[in-house]
Amino acid sequence: MPDHFHWLVELHNGDLPKLMQTTKSRSARAINQARGVSAPVWQKGYFDRALRREEDLKAMARYVIANPLQAGLVARIGDYPLWDAIWL
């Protein structure tokens, strides 16, 4: 996605705020280095949704994978290079 990303993660150790801080920090440094600038990359905060039931996992994985198709970035789901998920 050009302006955001969707993730489906299973936390084993640690916590989501720490994961998001690390992800945003490392990716912002890499993006700024590649662009030769020093500028904010991410907005503050993030939106998360916890899945409580195992049955919800496959539906959420399908939603995440279909997002580039819904956004009109690709004609077929398989055309998006990051489409695969272990839950499907």
Secondary structure, DSSP 8 states (H G I E B T S, - for coil): --S--------SSS-HHHHHHHHHHHHHHHHHHHHT-----S-S--------STHHHHHHHHHHHHHHHHTTS-SSGGGSTT---TT-
